[in-house]
Amino acid sequence: ASEKTVTDTAGHAFGRLGPLSDLVVERLRVGDRVAASKFGTDKPIDDPAREEQELASVRTRAFALGLDPERTAAFFSDQITASKVVQRGLFDRWTAHPEQAPTTRPDLTEIRAELDELTTSLLTELAATNDAREPGAPCRVDVLEAQISADVVDHLDELHRTALRTALQSLC
Ligand SMILES: C=C(O[C@@H]1C=C(C(=O)O)C=C[C@H]1O)C(=O)O
C-alpha cells in the first residue's frame, strides 16, 4: 500500500489567498517529516547555513519575478520559523509520549528537495497574488479567511494552527 500523501488529505482554503495558504499548509506538513528525520539524531532543528542559502536564493528569484525581494524574504523567513515551531512542538510531544514518536526516519536530503520544489510553487503563487497582497484591510481579511478555513478543512491541530498563524503573519 502506498503512503498517504499530503495531496490525498489536503483541503482547499477559501478566498483569494486560499491557494497560497494551501501551499503554506503543505510546507508545514513537510515540517512534520523534517522533525521525524531529525528526532533522535544529532541533527539540530536550526540549520542557519541552510536557511541563509534559501533566503539568498528567494531574494534573487523574487527580483526576477517582479516581486519585492525583502517582502519575499520576510515571507520565507516566516515559513522557516513556522517549520521550526512544528518541529519543536513535535520534539516535545514525542519526548513526552515516546509511543507517539515516529518509527521510521525519512531522509532529510530528499525532504529538502521537496521543500525546494515547494519554494518554486510558493514563489509562483506569490507572484499570482501580488495585487491581493497589497498591504491593507482587504488583504488582512483575505488572510483571515484563508487561515480560518485552512484550520478547518485541513483539520489542523493546535500546534499546526499556531504555526500557520506565524507563517501568514507578514503576508499583507
Ligand atoms: C526544514 C529544516 O529545518 C529548519 C527549517 C528550515 C526551513 O524551513 O527551510 C531550514 C533549516 C532549518 O533551520 C531543515 O533543516 O531542512
The ligand as an ORCA input file, in Angstrom:
! r2SCAN-3c Opt
* xyz 0 1
  C      13.409     22.301      7.482
  C      14.557     22.295      8.147
  O      14.683     22.792      9.463
  C      14.888     24.181      9.692
  C      13.922     24.910      8.850
  C      14.265     25.237      7.559
  C      13.192     25.524      6.559
  O      12.015     25.545      6.940
  O      13.507     25.714      5.364
  C      15.621     25.249      7.173
  C      16.609     24.896      8.024
  C      16.348     24.553      9.443
  O      16.722     25.660     10.241
  C      15.776     21.741      7.555
  O      16.738     21.545      8.304
  O      15.777     21.493      6.346
*
